[in-house]
Amino acid sequence: PPSLFRGTSLARRLARAEEHTPPDAAGTRRPPPSNPLLLPAPPRRHGRRPPAAHFAALRPVYSYQTQPASAPGRRLIPRIPEQPNSHDTHRDTMAPLVTTDAAAMPAAARKEAEVLAAVKSAEDTGVGASSDRARAQAIADGLAKVAKYVNADGRNRNAKVCNFKLPEELYTAASIELTEKGVGYDAVGPIVDDIFKYSIKSSHPRFFNQMGMGGTEPIGVLGEAIAAACNHSMYTYEMAPVSTLMEREVISQLGKLAGFSENVDGMFNPGGSASNTHAMLLARSNKVAATKSKGLAGLPRMVAFTSAESHYCFEKAGLMLGLGSSNVIKVPVNKQGVMIVSELERLLEEAVADGAVPFFVNATAGSTVFGAVDDIKAVGAVAKKYGCWFHVDGAWGSSLLFSRKHRNTLDGVADADSLTWNFHKLSGMPQSCSVLLVQDREILKTGIALKDDCSYLYHEQEYDAAMYDTGEKSLQCGRRPDIIKLWLVWKTIGLEGLEARVDRCLSNRDAFVEMLKARPGFEMFVEPGLCNVCYWYKPQFDMSAEATHKLTAVVKQRMMSRGNVLVNYQPRQGLPNFWRMVFTNPDATVEDLAFVLDETAAISEEISAEGY
């Protein structure tokens, strides 16, 4: 086959050619004939590529013959035709040397000959080699730009947070249109520049807009690149040996931080919504095993409970699991957005009296808007009283477990059956990196397992496949190794570094609260939650709710246009629009926090001067 001769020295080629040359009638093996394929390459002149004529001589010079059917291990072997000894004759007079009619060749041999001919054609014109060099250079240059952006440009507080453009304008400015003919590798560098130029700089120290992106750890970006380069799937140890062991080690360490038992296990999912849905599915299977095979048909109404300020993914989970969103019951909250535990118990009693089957109760450890943390211990006690699976959605707040100073905020989490933890929020991992921790590994293992239906993936191994293969525990088949970035960051900066991130973010929260209290026109109407601070800006003391609602939206639009800082806003609980600062970037300074207030006031004055 062609691969027999590829990438070997001349001496090795000659030896292999002699080995594979068929014997003559007398049974003796003839010496290999002189052959252009076996010629040494001509010396390179002044570092330049050899002349095209030389490559034209290096064509396929073998044909295929088939061993007799009676021969053991019937296979295709190369037959090298005899050629004149003169190198010049080879170059000047050589004709195509395939001695077997293409139509008579076996299909596999014919296909291989066609592929080789295409490769040689590219080499003859220099396209293959030059294209490889161009691609390699484009990748190197692109990765250098990524490194520069991650370490410097994307964090430069003297640059804008965003270069906002409306969709129609951005479509042209960023060359979004795709065409039949590619732009070539030389254009990759400018394309990367445009992507960075027009994207939101979420690691900018004045980006406070969302909790799921901010202050990304640069080593985490390296981990993301490694995961993409490895490009393996996490369903078996066989396919992802290194990542599987990383995952097991991290889950074990996280379980200790959460106070879970030694029987802890976990599964990395593509985001907190998936982890919460996974938890609800395990809870349903654990409550009524028949739902795995028969679904909900013929069963009493199954109901789940979560706070009115919890993430909307729980309602979507109700849709996906066939419960219906109305059977995901929202428990009232207080002014701080914290679940009222007495209301939870009341609703559970009503559900039981109505003939429903409560199976799942969620406590929120850091709500999206207020950063509210439910009374985890009290909620857990009620859940167990009614025989429900007790889950804690710590997508936002679980990283407080890294901090010795702040982990008591999540007191009671050790009693949970499962815990969601997002590391792309407070821990600075690139999107996305979420894990579902489960107290009982057997429930995680059997909760969604399909047994024999996946036999093409799971085989007998020298190692304990049942322990190390994770595919049966996952909602996915193909699952990317998100663990690499988290493990690499943890390995690099240690638990101390992860703790320092959390402590710094909460320190910034407290400093910002003191600024708000001291600045005229700014009003904090609810005590700060996890890493969230909610407030209004009212330039006039007696500003109406309607005027405040409109002004906040207009200021945010102008804030996007100016691009110097980003803070989000929203209405909630019947309140007019209010600002919500989230603190995820430990690089933000007191000056950055003060800039937010200065910019908000300056934009408001600008709008007022325009007659708003």
VODREN-847383 format. One record per residue (C-alpha): x, z, y; residue in three letters. Coordinates in steps of 0.5 Angstrom, whole numbers, padded with zeros to 4 digits, always signed. Each point is the difference from the previous one (the first is absolute). Example, Ala and Ser with C-alpha at 12.3 -4.5 7.8 and 13.67 -1.06 7.14 Angstrom:
2
+0025+0016-0009ALA +0002-0002+0007SER 
This chain:
612
+0000+0000+0000PRO +0002-0001+0007PRO +0001+0008+0001SER +0006-0001-0005LEU +0004-0003+0005PHE -0002+0003+0006ARG +0005+0005+0004GLY +0006+0000-0005THR +0007-0002+0001SER +0003-0007-0003LEU +0003+0003-0006ALA -0006+0004-0002ARG -0004-0006+0001ARG +0004-0004-0005LEU +0000+0005-0005ALA -0007+0001+0000ARG -0001-0008+0000ALA +0005+0000-0006GLU -0005+0005-0003GLU -0006-0003+0001HIS +0003-0007-0002THR -0004-0002-0007PRO +0005-0002-0006PRO +0001-0007-0002ASP -0002-0003-0007ALA +0006+0003-0003ALA -0002+0007+0002GLY +0006+0001+0005THR -0001+0002+0008ARG +0002-0006+0004ARG +0004+0003+0007PRO -0005-0001+0006PRO +0000-0006+0003PRO +0002-0001+0007SER -0006+0001+0005ASN -0001+0000+0007PRO -0004+0007-0001LEU +0007+0003-0002LEU +0004-0002+0006LEU +0003+0005+0004PRO -0002+0000+0007ALA +0004-0004+0005PRO +0004+0004+0005PRO -0004+0002+0006ARG +0003-0004+0007ARG +0001+0005+0006HIS -0006+0004-0003GLY -0005-0005+0000ARG -0005-0002-0005ARG +0003-0005-0005PRO -0002-0007+0001PRO -0007-0002-0003ALA +0003-0005-0005ALA +0003+0005-0004HIS -0007+0004+0000PHE -0003-0007-0002ALA +0004+0000-0006ALA -0002+0007-0003LEU -0007-0002-0003ARG -0003+0002-0006PRO +0004-0003-0006VAL -0003+0003-0006TYR -0006-0002-0004SER -0004+0004-0005TYR -0001-0001-0007GLN -0004+0004-0005THR +0003+0004-0006GLN -0003-0002-0007PRO -0007+0004-0001ALA +0003+0003-0006SER +0006+0003+0005ALA -0001+0007+0001PRO -0002+0002+0007GLY -0002-0007+0002ARG +0003-0001+0007ARG +0002-0005+0005LEU +0008-0001+0001ILE +0003-0004+0005PRO +0004-0006-0002ARG +0005-0003+0004ILE +0001-0007+0000PRO +0007-0003+0000GLU +0003-0003+0007GLN +0006-0004+0002PRO +0006+0005+0001ASN +0001-0003+0007SER -0002+0004+0006HIS -0001-0006+0004ASP -0004-0004-0005THR -0005+0006+0000HIS -0001+0000+0007ARG +0000-0007+0001ASP -0004-0003-0006THR -0004+0006-0003MET -0007-0001-0001ALA -0006+0005-0002PRO +0003+0003-0007LEU -0007+0003-0003VAL +0001-0004-0006THR -0007+0002-0003THR -0007-0003+0003ASP -0003+0005+0004ALA -0007-0001-0003ALA +0003+0002-0007ALA +0003+0006+0003MET -0003+0007-0002PRO -0004+0002+0006ALA +0004+0006+0001ALA +0006-0004+0000ALA -0003-0005+0005ARG -0002+0005+0005LYS +0007+0003+0000GLU +0003-0007+0001ALA -0005-0001+0006GLU +0002+0007+0003VAL +0007-0001-0001LEU +0000-0007+0004ALA -0004+0003+0006ALA +0005+0005+0000VAL +0006-0005+0000LYS -0004-0004+0005SER +0000+0005+0005ALA +0008+0002-0001GLU +0001-0008+0001ASP -0003+0000+0007THR +0003+0007+0001GLY -0007+0003+0001VAL +0000+0005-0005GLY +0006+0004+0002ALA -0001-0001+0008SER -0007+0003-0001SER +0003+0006-0004ASP +0005+0001+0006ARG -0006-0001+0005ALA -0005+0005-0003ARG +0006+0005-0002ALA +0002+0000+0008GLN -0008+0000+0002ALA -0001+0006-0004ILE +0007+0004+0002ALA -0002-0002+0007ASP -0007+0003-0001GLY +0002+0006-0003LEU +0005+0002+0005ALA -0006-0001+0005LYS -0004+0005-0004VAL +0005+0005+0000ALA +0001-0001+0008LYS -0007+0001+0001TYR -0001+0006-0004VAL +0006+0003+0002ASN +0000-0002+0008ALA -0005-0005+0003ASP -0006+0003-0003GLY +0002+0007+0002ARG +0002-0002+0007ASN -0004+0004+0005ARG +0002-0004+0006ASN -0003-0006-0004ALA -0008-0001+0000LYS -0004+0003-0006VAL -0004-0007+0000CYS +0000-0007+0003ASN -0007+0000-0001PHE -0004-0007+0000LYS -0007-0003-0001LEU -0001-0003-0007PRO +0000-0007+0003GLU +0006+0001+0004GLU +0004+0003-0006LEU -0001-0005-0005TYR +0004-0005+0004THR +0005+0005+0003ALA +0002+0002-0007ALA -0001-0007-0004SER -0005+0003-0005ILE -0002-0007-0002GLU +0002-0003-0007LEU +0002-0007-0001THR +0001-0004-0006GLU +0008-0001+0002LYS +0003+0007+0000GLY +0005+0001+0006VAL +0006+0001-0004GLY +0004+0006-0001TYR +0004+0000+0007ASP -0007+0002+0003ALA -0001+0006-0004VAL +0004+0004+0006GLY -0004-0002+0006PRO -0006+0001-0005ILE +0002+0008-0001VAL +0002+0001+0007ASP -0008-0003+0002ASP -0003+0005-0005ILE +0004+0006+0003PHE -0001-0002+0007LYS -0008+0000-0001TYR -0001+0005-0005SER -0001+0007+0002ILE +0006+0005+0000LYS -0003+0005-0004SER +0007+0004+0000SER +0000+0000+0007HIS +0001+0007+0003PRO -0006-0001+0004ARG -0005-0003-0005PHE -0005+0006-0001PHE -0006-0005-0002ASN -0001+0001-0008GLN +0002+0005-0005MET +0002-0005-0006GLY +0006-0003+0004MET +0005+0003+0005GLY +0007+0002+0000GLY +0002-0003-0007THR +0006+0002-0004GLU +0005-0006+0001PRO +0002+0002-0007ILE -0007-0001-0003GLY +0000-0007+0003VAL +0007-0001-0004LEU -0004+0003-0006GLY -0006-0005+0001GLU +0005-0006+0000ALA +0003+0003-0007ILE -0007+0000-0003ALA -0001-0007+0002ALA +0006-0002-0002ALA -0001+0003-0007CYS -0007-0003+0000ASN -0002+0004-0006HIS -0006+0003-0002SER -0001+0007-0002MET -0005+0000-0006TYR +0006+0001-0005THR +0007+0003-0001TYR +0002-0006-0003GLU -0001-0004+0007MET +0001+0006+0005ALA +0005+0005-0003PRO +0004+0002+0006VAL -0007+0000+0004SER -0004+0004-0006THR +0006+0006+0000LEU -0001+0000+0008MET -0007+0001+0000GLU +0000+0005-0006ARG +0005+0004+0004GLU -0004+0000+0007VAL -0006+0001-0003ILE +0003+0006-0004SER +0003+0003+0007GLN -0007-0001+0004LEU -0003+0004-0005GLY +0004+0005+0001LYS -0001+0000+0007LEU -0008+0000-0001ALA +0001+0006-0004GLY -0003-0004-0006PHE +0001+0001-0007SER +0006-0003-0005GLU -0005-0004-0003ASN -0001-0004+0007VAL +0000-0008+0000ASP -0001-0005+0005GLY -0001-0007+0002MET +0002-0004+0006PHE -0005-0004+0003ASN -0001-0005+0005PRO -0002+0005+0006GLY -0004+0006+0001GLY -0007-0004-0001SER +0002-0002-0007ALA +0003+0007-0002SER -0007+0003+0002ASN -0004-0005-0004THR +0005+0001-0006HIS -0002+0008+0001ALA -0007-0001+0000MET +0000-0005-0006LEU +0004+0006-0004LEU -0005+0005+0002ALA -0006-0004-0002ARG +0003-0002-0007SER +0002+0007-0001ASN -0007+0003+0001LYS -0003-0005-0004VAL +0004-0004-0005ALA -0005-0005-0001ALA +0000-0003+0006THR +0007-0004-0002LYS -0004-0004-0005SER -0007+0000+0002LYS +0000+0001+0008GLY -0005+0004+0003LEU -0006-0003-0003ALA -0005+0005-0003GLY +0004+0006+0003LEU -0003+0005+0005PRO +0002-0002+0008ARG +0008+0002+0001MET +0002+0003+0006VAL +0006+0001+0004ALA +0001+0004+0006PHE +0005+0000+0006THR +0000+0002+0008SER -0003-0004+0005ALA +0007-0001+0003GLU +0003-0003-0006SER +0003-0007-0001HIS -0005-0005-0001TYR +0003-0002-0007CYS -0004+0005-0003PHE -0006-0004+0001GLU +0003-0006-0002LYS +0002+0003-0006ALA -0007+0002-0002GLY -0002-0008+0001LEU +0006-0002-0005MET -0002+0005-0005LEU -0007-0002+0000GLY -0003+0007+0003LEU -0002-0003+0006GLY +0002+0002+0007SER -0006+0005+0001SER +0003+0004-0006ASN +0006+0002+0004VAL -0003+0006+0004ILE +0003+0001+0006LYS +0001+0008+0002VAL -0001+0002+0007PRO +0006+0002+0004VAL +0001+0005+0006ASN +0003-0002+0007LYS +0007-0001-0003GLN -0002-0005-0005GLY +0001+0006-0006VAL -0005+0000-0005MET -0005+0005+0000ILE +0000+0003-0007VAL -0007+0004+0000SER -0003-0007+0001GLU +0004-0003-0006LEU -0003+0005-0004GLU -0007-0001+0002ARG +0001-0007-0001LEU +0002+0001-0007LEU -0005+0004-0002GLU -0005-0005+0003GLU +0003-0005-0004ALA +0000+0004-0007VAL -0008+0002+0002ALA -0001-0008+0001ASP +0003-0001-0007GLY +0006-0003+0002ALA +0007+0001-0003VAL +0005+0002+0005PRO +0007-0002-0003PHE +0005-0001+0006PHE +0001+0004+0007VAL +0006-0002+0005ASN +0003+0005+0005ALA +0004-0004+0005THR +0007+0002+0002ALA +0000-0004+0007GLY -0006-0004+0002SER +0002-0006+0004THR -0003+0001+0006VAL +0000+0008+0002PHE +0006+0001-0005GLY -0005+0005-0003ALA +0002+0004-0006VAL -0005+0003-0005ASP +0000+0007-0002ASP +0003-0002-0007ILE +0000+0006-0004LYS -0008+0001+0002ALA -0002-0007-0002VAL +0004+0001-0006GLY -0004+0006-0002ALA -0006-0003+0001VAL +0001-0007-0004ALA +0003+0004-0006LYS -0007+0005+0000LYS -0004-0007+0000TYR +0005-0003-0006GLY +0002-0005+0005CYS +0007-0004+0000TRP +0004+0003+0006PHE +0004-0005+0004HIS +0004+0001+0006VAL +0000-0007+0005ASP +0007+0002+0003GLY +0002-0007+0002ALA +0001+0002+0007TRP +0002+0007-0001GLY +0004+0001-0007SER +0006-0001+0003SER +0000+0007+0003LEU +0002+0002-0007LEU +0007-0002+0002PHE +0000+0005+0005SER +0001+0008-0001ARG -0002+0001+0007LYS -0007-0004-0001HIS -0002+0000-0007ARG -0004+0006+0000ASN -0005-0005+0004THR -0002-0003-0007LEU -0001+0007-0003ASP -0004-0001-0006GLY +0002-0007-0002VAL +0003+0003-0007ALA -0007+0001-0002ASP -0002-0007+0000ALA -0001-0005-0006ASP +0003-0006+0004SER +0004-0001+0007LEU +0001-0006+0004THR +0006-0001+0004TRP +0002-0006+0005ASN +0008+0000+0001PHE -0001-0006+0005HIS -0003+0005+0005LYS +0003+0006+0002LEU +0006-0001-0005SER +0002-0007+0003GLY +0000-0004-0006MET -0002-0008+0002PRO -0007-0002-0002GLN -0002+0002-0005SER +0002+0006-0004CYS -0005+0004-0003SER -0001+0005-0006VAL -0005+0003-0004LEU +0002+0007-0003LEU -0004+0002-0006VAL +0001+0007-0003GLN -0002-0002-0007ASP +0004-0006-0003ARG -0004-0001-0006GLU -0006-0001+0005ILE +0004-0005+0004LEU +0002-0004-0006LYS -0007+0000-0004THR -0004-0001+0006GLY +0000-0007+0001ILE +0004-0003-0006ALA -0002-0006-0004LEU +0004+0001-0006LYS +0001-0006-0004ASP -0003-0005+0005ASP +0007+0000+0003CYS +0004+0000-0006SER +0004-0006+0003TYR +0004+0005+0004LEU +0001+0006-0004TYR +0004+0000-0006HIS +0004+0004-0004GLU +0006+0002+0003GLN +0007+0004-0001GLU -0003+0005+0005TYR -0006+0004+0001ASP -0004-0006+0002ALA -0007+0005+0001ALA +0004+0004+0005MET +0004-0005+0004TYR -0005-0006+0000ASP -0005+0001+0006THR -0004-0006+0000GLY -0006+0003-0004GLU +0000+0005+0006LYS -0001-0005+0005SER -0006-0003+0004LEU +0005-0006+0000GLN +0004-0004-0005CYS +0005-0003+0004GLY +0003+0006+0005ARG +0005-0001+0005ARG +0006+0005+0000PRO -0002+0004+0006ASP +0004+0006-0003ILE +0006-0003+0002ILE +0000+0001+0007LYS -0002+0007+0000LEU +0005+0002-0005TRP +0005-0003+0004LEU -0002+0003+0006VAL +0000+0007-0004TRP +0006-0001-0003LYS +0004-0002+0007THR -0003+0005+0004ILE -0002+0005-0005GLY -0006+0005+0001LEU +0003+0003+0006GLU -0001-0007+0003GLY -0007+0000-0002LEU -0001+0007+0003GLU +0003-0002+0006ALA -0004-0006+0002ARG -0007+0004-0001VAL +0003+0006+0004ASP +0002-0005+0006ARG -0007-0003+0000CYS -0004+0006+0000LEU +0005+0003+0006SER -0002-0006+0004ASN -0007+0001-0001ARG +0001+0007+0002ASP +0004-0002+0006ALA -0005-0006+0002PHE -0006+0005+0000VAL +0004+0005+0005GLU +0000-0007+0004MET -0007-0001+0000LEU -0002+0007+0002LYS +0005-0001+0006ALA -0003-0007+0003ARG -0006-0001+0004PRO -0005-0005-0002GLY +0002+0001-0008PHE -0005+0004-0004GLU +0001+0002-0007MET -0007+0002-0003PHE +0002+0002-0007VAL +0006+0004-0003GLU +0005-0005-0003PRO +0000-0001-0007GLY +0006-0002-0005LEU +0004-0005+0005CYS -0006-0002+0004ASN -0002+0002+0007VAL -0006-0003+0003CYS -0002+0000+0007TYR -0003-0003+0006TRP +0003-0003+0007TYR -0005+0001+0006LYS +0003-0002+0006PRO -0006+0003+0004GLN -0002+0007-0002PHE -0008-0001-0001ASP +0001-0007-0003MET -0006-0001-0005SER +0000-0001-0007ALA -0002-0007+0001GLU +0006-0002+0005ALA +0005+0004-0005THR -0002-0004-0005HIS +0001-0007+0003LYS +0006+0002+0004LEU +0004+0002-0007THR -0002-0007-0003ALA +0003-0004+0007VAL +0006+0004+0000VAL +0002-0001-0007LYS -0001-0008+0001GLN +0005+0001+0006ARG +0004+0004-0004MET +0001-0005-0005MET +0001-0006+0005SER +0006+0004+0003ARG +0003+0002-0007GLY +0004+0006+0003ASN -0004+0005-0005VAL -0006+0000-0005LEU -0005+0006-0001VAL -0006-0001-0004ASN -0007+0002+0002TYR -0007+0001-0003GLN -0007+0003+0001PRO -0002+0005-0005ARG -0006+0005-0001GLN -0004-0003+0005GLY +0006+0001+0005LEU +0002-0005+0005PRO +0007-0004-0001ASN +0006+0005-0001PHE +0007-0001-0001TRP +0004+0002-0006ARG +0007+0001+0000MET +0003+0000-0007VAL +0007+0003-0001PHE +0004-0004-0006THR +0007-0002+0003ASN +0005+0006+0001PRO +0004-0004+0005ASP -0005+0000+0005ALA +0003+0005+0006THR -0004+0004+0005VAL +0001-0005+0005GLU -0003-0005-0005ASP -0006+0005+0000LEU +0000+0000+0007ALA +0000-0007+0001PHE -0007-0001-0004VAL -0003+0005+0006LEU +0003-0004+0005ASP -0002-0007-0002GLU -0007+0002-0001THR -0001+0003+0007ALA +0004-0006+0003ALA -0005-0005-0004ILE -0006+0004+0002SER +0002+0000+0008GLU +0002-0008-0001GLU -0007-0001-0003ILE -0003+0004+0006SER +0004-0004+0005ALA -0003-0006-0003GLU -0007+0003+0002GLY -0002+0002-0007TYR 
